[in-house]
Amino acid sequence: MKKTWTIARHEFTTTIRRISYILLTISFPLLGLLGILIFLGVSQWGGEGPPLEEIRIGYVDETSMFDEYTNPDGIVFILYDTNDEARDALFSEDVSEYFIIPEDYLETGLIERYTTERELGLPQVTMALMEDFLVANLLAGEVSDEVLERAQTPLLPISTRLDPETGEIIPPESEIAAFAMPYAFALLFMMSLFFTSGYLLQGVSEEKENRLIEILLSSVSARQLLSGKVIGLGAAGLIQIVIWFISSVALLAIASLFISLPEGLTIPIGLIIFGIIYFILGYLLFGILMTTLGSIGSTAGESSQWTMLIVMPAVAPLILISLFINNPDHVIFTVFTLFPLTAPVAAIMKLSIGAFPVWELLLSITILTASIVGAMWLAARVFRTFLLMYGKRPSFREIRRYIREG
């Protein structure tokens, strides 16, 4: 046990002295603070900016029915007698576009619209303004102003979300908070997880490549070497993730003094507690797997190629971030939180928005813990064998045989 802690202490001190580790650790709080300062600077010295340009839209009315409500807020509808006049106004940039209301508009509802801009689709804002203009003129004098206003804006929904377990109202959250929280924390979590476990892969590969591993294994067992490396680098990674969590809380507190933050943009205490738990479990799993892959490859470059087997599943929750935002309870993300390789990132995404049922949380941690025990058993069976294998790339059949015979 003493040798294990000696190796762990060496790996820890070596890692925290790396320039890349130091820069990565301090980059997040520094960039966050810089972002706040830039926002305050732009807000203070940028002024209110130029006034918004008035939108000018021309139209030709062949029905003689649309001559009112031509000046709603921020827009002017300009009537032209002929198509040629409207076309000349468009080319001289007196209007941004124009449309023609044909004589049979009431029967067909067709409107001819002309513009010089290239568009992939009809602009929704412009279409909404034109619809309001048409509706206002169609109903002018036929209904009261209140009915006219409601016809133009028939729906102002107030959506309330209920907790399916307690039935209580869940406070609304902004779209920014719904996207930023899971994405930002999952990204930071994944960066720390992969950088730290990547150091393990790099260290084992380099020690094997320069044959230093032979000297180490002459004085310690393979299990002691593996345990020491995992513990030492795990402690360094844990310090990094704790610094980032504390920095996030501090940056949000500072930003809230000067900036009106979106509703729901808070860091739940459960995210910090379980975030640390998932980091420890996730790091142990990925660290053990990375170390095993580092021992299999004959060079550091070859070992790095093996890592795609575990990196690609791990980033799958981030790839499907849009699906998660719209439906965090989707069965895919339930599977992700239970599958060991995707559980750490998927869990941190669910924790960040409080969409993690207790049973799913406990089952996820249980499966992840069992996977760590299994990975440690697997690594112990093959670690020493592959560490002392040089100049030969083992096939999958050989790896399976060594696991069975280890």
FIDRENNU-453708 format. One record per residue (C-alpha): residue number from 1; x, y, z. Coordinates in Angstrom, 3 decimals. Layout:
BEGIN
NODE   resi          u          v          w
NODE    NUM          X          Y          Z
...
// end
This chain:
BEGIN
NODE   resi          u          v          w
NODE      1      0.000      0.000      0.000
NODE      2      2.904      2.336      0.750
NODE      3      4.265      1.869     -2.758
NODE      4      0.854      2.660     -4.218
NODE      5      0.688      5.963     -2.347
NODE      6      4.264      6.785     -3.353
NODE      7      3.334      6.333     -7.019
NODE      8      0.111      8.307     -6.489
NODE      9      1.995     11.202     -4.893
NODE     10      4.513     11.252     -7.732
NODE     11      1.798     11.251    -10.422
NODE     12     -0.144     13.969     -8.584
NODE     13      2.793     16.347     -8.156
NODE     14      3.998     15.750    -11.706
NODE     15      0.560     16.463    -13.160
NODE     16     -0.217     19.661    -11.236
NODE     17      3.154     21.058    -12.324
NODE     18      2.406     20.552    -15.998
NODE     19      1.999     23.844    -17.868
NODE     20     -0.925     22.412    -19.848
NODE     21     -2.720     21.402    -16.629
NODE     22     -2.187     24.809    -15.005
NODE     23     -3.307     26.723    -18.101
NODE     24     -6.396     24.560    -18.539
NODE     25     -7.335     24.902    -14.865
NODE     26     -7.096     28.700    -14.722
NODE     27     -8.389     29.313    -18.258
NODE     28    -12.056     28.819    -17.371
NODE     29    -12.280     31.337    -14.477
NODE     30    -10.083     33.823    -16.341
NODE     31    -12.098     33.593    -19.544
NODE     32    -15.333     33.899    -17.567
NODE     33    -14.083     37.009    -15.779
NODE     34    -12.824     38.454    -19.074
NODE     35    -16.235     37.858    -20.640
NODE     36    -17.952     39.780    -17.829
NODE     37    -15.510     42.695    -18.176
NODE     38    -15.985     42.825    -21.955
NODE     39    -19.777     42.816    -21.548
NODE     40    -19.620     45.634    -19.005
NODE     41    -17.249     47.616    -21.223
NODE     42    -19.472     47.278    -24.274
NODE     43    -22.558     48.173    -22.209
NODE     44    -20.910     51.257    -20.683
NODE     45    -19.090     52.711    -23.680
NODE     46    -21.076     51.294    -26.537
NODE     47    -24.041     53.582    -25.922
NODE     48    -27.498     52.771    -27.139
NODE     49    -26.337     52.274    -30.739
NODE     50    -27.915     53.684    -33.883
NODE     51    -31.700     53.951    -34.028
NODE     52    -33.507     51.084    -35.678
NODE     53    -34.245     51.652    -39.354
NODE     54    -37.878     51.951    -40.310
NODE     55    -39.093     49.090    -42.501
NODE     56    -40.691     50.361    -45.714
NODE     57    -42.818     47.945    -47.725
NODE     58    -44.630     48.921    -50.906
NODE     59    -47.884     47.438    -52.152
NODE     60    -50.247     47.695    -55.103
NODE     61    -53.944     47.388    -54.205
NODE     62    -56.080     46.234    -57.135
NODE     63    -59.094     45.741    -54.836
NODE     64    -59.198     49.306    -53.424
NODE     65    -59.850     47.820    -49.988
NODE     66    -56.502     48.243    -48.240
NODE     67    -55.794     51.885    -47.483
NODE     68    -55.825     52.005    -43.672
NODE     69    -53.493     50.917    -40.862
NODE     70    -50.470     51.687    -43.039
NODE     71    -48.243     52.932    -40.207
NODE     72    -47.953     50.362    -37.405
NODE     73    -44.978     50.612    -35.076
NODE     74    -41.635     50.410    -36.886
NODE     75    -43.065     49.847    -40.373
NODE     76    -44.627     51.857    -43.186
NODE     77    -46.781     50.397    -45.964
NODE     78    -46.586     52.631    -49.048
NODE     79    -49.356     52.427    -51.653
NODE     80    -48.435     52.547    -55.365
NODE     81    -50.890     52.799    -58.221
NODE     82    -49.152     50.396    -60.595
NODE     83    -46.736     47.517    -60.575
NODE     84    -44.181     49.587    -62.515
NODE     85    -44.164     52.326    -59.861
NODE     86    -43.639     49.780    -57.096
NODE     87    -40.883     48.065    -59.099
NODE     88    -39.043     51.385    -59.641
NODE     89    -39.313     52.131    -55.890
NODE     90    -37.820     48.725    -55.115
NODE     91    -34.876     49.208    -57.489
NODE     92    -34.216     52.718    -56.154
NODE     93    -34.302     51.259    -52.606
NODE     94    -37.232     53.431    -51.521
NODE     95    -38.807     50.210    -50.232
NODE     96    -37.249     46.909    -49.177
NODE     97    -39.911     44.859    -51.004
NODE     98    -43.417     45.154    -52.370
NODE     99    -46.467     42.984    -52.887
NODE    100    -49.526     43.041    -55.108
NODE    101    -53.057     42.417    -53.852
NODE    102    -54.937     41.119    -56.929
NODE    103    -58.601     41.753    -57.691
NODE    104    -59.564     38.181    -56.824
NODE    105    -57.756     38.263    -53.463
NODE    106    -60.930     37.612    -51.455
NODE    107    -61.590     34.441    -53.456
NODE    108    -58.030     33.095    -53.715
NODE    109    -56.038     34.712    -50.889
NODE    110    -53.004     34.848    -53.191
NODE    111    -50.456     37.643    -52.767
NODE    112    -47.581     38.319    -55.181
NODE    113    -44.442     39.401    -53.343
NODE    114    -41.302     40.882    -54.941
NODE    115    -37.852     41.442    -53.459
NODE    116    -34.244     41.817    -54.632
NODE    117    -32.818     39.800    -51.736
NODE    118    -31.878     36.141    -52.021
NODE    119    -33.918     34.162    -49.486
NODE    120    -33.978     30.522    -48.491
NODE    121    -37.510     30.928    -47.196
NODE    122    -40.134     33.539    -46.477
NODE    123    -39.029     35.856    -43.626
NODE    124    -41.341     35.165    -40.698
NODE    125    -41.239     38.716    -39.294
NODE    126    -42.205     40.292    -42.604
NODE    127    -44.953     37.752    -43.176
NODE    128    -46.414     38.452    -39.736
NODE    129    -46.431     42.222    -40.423
NODE    130    -48.145     41.724    -43.774
NODE    131    -50.762     39.450    -42.210
NODE    132    -51.520     42.043    -39.526
NODE    133    -51.879     44.719    -42.212
NODE    134    -54.261     42.586    -44.282
NODE    135    -56.366     41.482    -41.311
NODE    136    -56.646     45.047    -39.991
NODE    137    -57.949     46.333    -43.323
NODE    138    -60.284     43.396    -43.895
NODE    139    -61.964     43.935    -40.524
NODE    140    -61.849     47.743    -40.513
NODE    141    -65.287     49.130    -39.640
NODE    142    -66.703     45.634    -39.218
NODE    143    -65.638     44.939    -35.649
NODE    144    -64.571     46.879    -32.562
NODE    145    -60.947     47.793    -31.908
NODE    146    -60.753     45.138    -29.191
NODE    147    -61.912     42.384    -31.557
NODE    148    -59.563     43.651    -34.240
NODE    149    -56.601     43.532    -31.860
NODE    150    -57.518     40.030    -30.733
NODE    151    -57.904     38.888    -34.345
NODE    152    -54.364     40.081    -35.032
NODE    153    -53.010     38.504    -31.830
NODE    154    -55.353     35.630    -31.006
NODE    155    -52.996     33.791    -28.629
NODE    156    -50.640     34.856    -25.834
NODE    157    -49.946     31.513    -24.139
NODE    158    -48.787     31.073    -20.561
NODE    159    -47.324     27.586    -20.259
NODE    160    -46.911     26.008    -16.825
NODE    161    -44.811     22.912    -16.201
NODE    162    -45.819     20.498    -13.431
NODE    163    -43.614     18.015    -11.628
NODE    164    -44.960     14.550    -12.603
NODE    165    -44.049     13.141     -9.169
NODE    166    -45.271     15.869     -6.787
NODE    167    -47.669     17.816     -9.004
NODE    168    -46.045     21.108     -7.939
NODE    169    -45.363     23.935    -10.367
NODE    170    -41.796     23.983    -11.696
NODE    171    -40.445     27.557    -12.051
NODE    172    -39.998     28.578    -15.699
NODE    173    -36.506     28.782    -17.160
NODE    174    -35.193     30.730    -20.107
NODE    175    -34.146     29.117    -23.370
NODE    176    -30.589     30.332    -22.761
NODE    177    -30.466     28.678    -19.357
NODE    178    -32.001     25.478    -20.695
NODE    179    -29.288     25.222    -23.343
NODE    180    -26.296     26.796    -21.597
NODE    181    -26.406     24.892    -18.332
NODE    182    -26.311     21.299    -19.617
NODE    183    -23.984     22.103    -22.510
NODE    184    -21.456     24.169    -20.552
NODE    185    -21.199     21.844    -17.569
NODE    186    -21.103     18.702    -19.716
NODE    187    -18.357     20.243    -21.855
NODE    188    -16.240     21.303    -18.870
NODE    189    -16.816     17.973    -17.172
NODE    190    -15.805     16.065    -20.289
NODE    191    -12.705     18.213    -20.841
NODE    192    -11.430     17.606    -17.321
NODE    193    -12.319     13.920    -17.495
NODE    194    -10.537     13.303    -20.789
NODE    195     -7.532     15.508    -20.117
NODE    196     -6.829     13.814    -16.806
NODE    197     -7.381     10.271    -18.056
NODE    198     -5.451     11.226    -21.189
NODE    199     -2.419     11.956    -19.005
NODE    200     -2.682      8.372    -17.795
NODE    201     -2.675      7.040    -21.342
NODE    202      0.240      9.256    -22.329
NODE    203      2.281      8.404    -19.227
NODE    204      1.856      4.644    -19.534
NODE    205      2.570      4.699    -23.283
NODE    206      5.715      6.786    -22.890
NODE    207      7.026      4.677    -19.998
NODE    208      6.431      1.564    -22.055
NODE    209      8.026      3.063    -25.169
NODE    210     11.230      4.142    -23.404
NODE    211     11.265      0.903    -21.351
NODE    212     11.086      2.715    -18.030
NODE    213      8.159      0.443    -17.209
NODE    214     10.556     -2.509    -16.845
NODE    215     12.386     -0.735    -14.024
NODE    216      9.104      0.178    -12.324
NODE    217      7.729     -3.353    -12.503
NODE    218     10.917     -4.713    -10.960
NODE    219     10.068     -2.945     -7.689
NODE    220      6.253     -2.719     -7.670
NODE    221      3.457     -4.991     -8.826
NODE    222      1.310     -4.198    -11.846
NODE    223     -1.721     -3.660     -9.579
NODE    224      0.209     -1.194     -7.368
NODE    225      1.432      0.685    -10.439
NODE    226     -2.055      0.858    -11.943
NODE    227     -3.704      1.897     -8.664
NODE    228     -1.091      4.543     -7.912
NODE    229     -1.387      6.168    -11.316
NODE    230     -5.183      6.195    -11.219
NODE    231     -5.343      7.669     -7.694
NODE    232     -2.674     10.321     -8.307
NODE    233     -4.083     11.648    -11.553
NODE    234     -7.639     11.338    -10.226
NODE    235     -6.781     13.656     -7.342
NODE    236     -5.364     16.197     -9.792
NODE    237     -8.490     16.010    -11.939
NODE    238    -10.752     16.327     -8.909
NODE    239     -8.973     19.520     -7.830
NODE    240     -9.491     20.871    -11.349
NODE    241    -13.215     20.136    -11.457
NODE    242    -13.737     21.568     -7.937
NODE    243    -11.966     24.782     -8.966
NODE    244    -14.215     25.029    -12.005
NODE    245    -17.399     24.447    -10.000
NODE    246    -16.405     27.050     -7.402
NODE    247    -15.423     29.458    -10.176
NODE    248    -18.810     28.967    -11.844
NODE    249    -20.642     29.903     -8.639
NODE    250    -18.372     32.922     -8.093
NODE    251    -18.701     34.117    -11.711
NODE    252    -22.489     33.863    -11.601
NODE    253    -22.543     35.817     -8.332
NODE    254    -20.321     38.532     -9.826
NODE    255    -22.280     38.659    -13.074
NODE    256    -25.618     38.965    -11.239
NODE    257    -24.406     42.238     -9.654
NODE    258    -24.081     43.937    -13.041
NODE    259    -26.035     41.842    -15.531
NODE    260    -29.675     40.782    -15.580
NODE    261    -29.243     37.016    -15.867
NODE    262    -31.914     34.789    -17.460
NODE    263    -34.288     33.011    -15.111
NODE    264    -33.169     29.519    -14.192
NODE    265    -29.472     30.310    -14.661
NODE    266    -28.380     29.008    -11.275
NODE    267    -26.121     26.205    -10.102
NODE    268    -28.036     23.699     -7.947
NODE    269    -26.154     22.345     -4.919
NODE    270    -27.019     18.846     -6.093
NODE    271    -25.102     19.524     -9.300
NODE    272    -21.940     20.269     -7.333
NODE    273    -22.243     17.278     -4.986
NODE    274    -23.231     14.689     -7.560
NODE    275    -20.998     16.323    -10.157
NODE    276    -18.004     15.532     -7.962
NODE    277    -19.298     11.987     -7.371
NODE    278    -19.753     11.403    -11.093
NODE    279    -16.353     12.874    -11.836
NODE    280    -14.695     10.463     -9.414
NODE    281    -16.597      7.473    -10.787
NODE    282    -16.226      8.564    -14.408
NODE    283    -12.535      9.241    -13.997
NODE    284    -11.919      5.857    -12.353
NODE    285    -13.661      4.080    -15.232
NODE    286    -12.024      6.070    -18.033
NODE    287     -8.688      6.168    -16.232
NODE    288     -8.576      2.386    -15.860
NODE    289     -9.629      1.899    -19.486
NODE    290     -7.132      4.496    -20.736
NODE    291     -4.325      2.880    -18.745
NODE    292     -5.234     -0.521    -20.150
NODE    293     -5.248      0.867    -23.696
NODE    294     -1.915      2.542    -23.023
NODE    295     -0.441     -0.817    -22.071
NODE    296     -1.828     -2.532    -25.187
NODE    297     -0.346     -0.158    -27.774
NODE    298      3.297     -0.534    -28.722
NODE    299      3.699      3.278    -29.087
NODE    300      1.976      6.365    -27.708
NODE    301      0.472      7.119    -31.118
NODE    302     -0.926      3.634    -31.482
NODE    303     -2.434      3.748    -27.999
NODE    304     -4.147      7.044    -28.810
NODE    305     -5.917      5.390    -31.739
NODE    306     -7.457      2.835    -29.383
NODE    307     -9.029      5.612    -27.306
NODE    308    -11.669      6.277    -29.980
NODE    309    -13.386      3.104    -28.754
NODE    310    -14.321      4.857    -25.505
NODE    311    -14.251      8.532    -26.507
NODE    312    -16.956      8.316    -29.179
NODE    313    -19.615      6.804    -26.869
NODE    314    -18.724      9.303    -24.156
NODE    315    -19.448     12.357    -26.340
NODE    316    -22.714     10.925    -27.732
NODE    317    -24.897     12.873    -25.204
NODE    318    -23.357     16.168    -26.366
NODE    319    -23.934     15.283    -30.004
NODE    320    -27.648     14.884    -29.212
NODE    321    -27.840     18.089    -27.131
NODE    322    -30.734     19.493    -29.229
NODE    323    -32.838     16.404    -28.530
NODE    324    -31.977     16.665    -24.834
NODE    325    -33.076     20.307    -24.597
NODE    326    -36.472     19.544    -26.115
NODE    327    -37.030     16.265    -24.282
NODE    328    -34.593     15.504    -21.416
NODE    329    -36.756     12.536    -20.342
NODE    330    -36.381     10.785    -23.688
NODE    331    -35.628      7.070    -23.433
NODE    332    -32.306      7.621    -25.226
NODE    333    -31.019      9.753    -22.360
NODE    334    -32.289      7.267    -19.816
NODE    335    -30.158      4.662    -21.596
NODE    336    -27.238      7.098    -21.684
NODE    337    -27.381      7.641    -17.916
NODE    338    -27.332      3.879    -17.330
NODE    339    -24.669      2.914    -19.897
NODE    340    -21.267      3.279    -18.136
NODE    341    -19.369      5.053    -20.956
NODE    342    -22.063      7.703    -21.471
NODE    343    -23.298      7.946    -17.864
NODE    344    -20.899     10.649    -16.541
NODE    345    -21.649     13.224    -19.264
NODE    346    -25.360     12.378    -19.575
NODE    347    -25.825     12.522    -15.804
NODE    348    -24.187     15.931    -15.482
NODE    349    -26.497     17.231    -18.232
NODE    350    -29.589     15.954    -16.422
NODE    351    -28.385     17.205    -13.043
NODE    352    -27.802     20.700    -14.452
NODE    353    -31.527     21.130    -15.190
NODE    354    -32.882     19.003    -12.344
NODE    355    -34.417     16.362    -14.632
NODE    356    -32.948     13.300    -12.900
NODE    357    -35.361     10.902    -11.122
NODE    358    -33.986      9.461     -7.883
NODE    359    -34.304      5.840     -9.013
NODE    360    -32.421      6.602    -12.224
NODE    361    -29.693      8.436    -10.314
NODE    362    -29.148      5.591     -7.853
NODE    363    -29.243      2.918    -10.569
NODE    364    -26.799      4.905    -12.693
NODE    365    -24.298      5.223     -9.847
NODE    366    -24.683      1.522     -8.990
NODE    367    -24.054      0.383    -12.572
NODE    368    -21.115      2.777    -12.928
NODE    369    -19.562      1.501     -9.686
NODE    370    -19.984     -2.126    -10.784
NODE    371    -18.392     -1.243    -14.135
NODE    372    -15.372      0.210    -12.357
NODE    373    -14.919     -3.006    -10.379
NODE    374    -15.205     -5.019    -13.602
NODE    375    -12.787     -2.744    -15.459
NODE    376    -10.269     -2.987    -12.601
NODE    377    -10.508     -6.786    -12.676
NODE    378    -10.046     -6.747    -16.456
NODE    379     -7.105     -4.337    -16.313
NODE    380     -5.332     -6.345    -13.609
NODE    381     -5.469     -9.483    -15.790
NODE    382     -3.830     -7.923    -18.842
NODE    383     -1.885     -4.910    -17.554
NODE    384      1.452     -6.585    -16.807
NODE    385      1.312     -8.850    -19.873
NODE    386      0.879     -6.057    -22.389
NODE    387      3.237     -3.649    -20.616
NODE    388      6.127     -6.020    -21.319
NODE    389      5.079     -6.743    -24.919
NODE    390      7.141     -4.721    -27.403
NODE    391      7.217     -4.329    -31.178
NODE    392      3.973     -6.212    -31.815
NODE    393      0.413     -5.054    -32.137
NODE    394     -1.870     -7.597    -30.447
NODE    395     -4.944     -8.753    -32.339
NODE    396     -8.402     -8.887    -30.783
NODE    397     -8.096    -12.662    -30.597
NODE    398     -4.857    -12.362    -28.631
NODE    399     -6.337     -9.737    -26.311
NODE    400     -9.308    -12.010    -25.632
NODE    401     -6.981    -14.947    -24.962
NODE    402     -4.806    -12.955    -22.536
NODE    403     -7.887    -11.767    -20.675
NODE    404     -9.084    -15.346    -20.330
NODE    405     -5.663    -16.660    -19.273
NODE    406     -4.543    -13.648    -17.211
// end
